[in-house]
């Protein structure tokens, strides 16, 4: 059963990213919200191209560690990251990641349906 983490401030998002990258995040906490939070963090820190590369590597490593080596979708990941980048591009650095994640989660409540922007030509 999935368990949402609150992610109410940037410190909680930073903790989530550290646990995800260390492969210590419980599978139950790897939710749609968690995916969006990691995506926002990565786009803010590495830009779209760097975020896609890092997200691809880290999701595949995480899935493998959790016994799901085939659970990665490049098309869904690229679509979400492109959409995240487009959505947060107008924000200045004073807008917190937590605010951005909450906004994105309202816009795209479903964890399985990619957002409306196509994965390319981003």
Secondary structure, DSSP 8 states (H G I E B T S, - for coil): --------SHHHHHHHHHHHHTT-S-GGG--HHHHHHHHHHHHHHHHHHHHHHHHHHHHHHHHHHTT-TT---HHHHHHHHHHHHHHHTT--TTS-HHHHHHHHHHH---SSS--SS-SS--
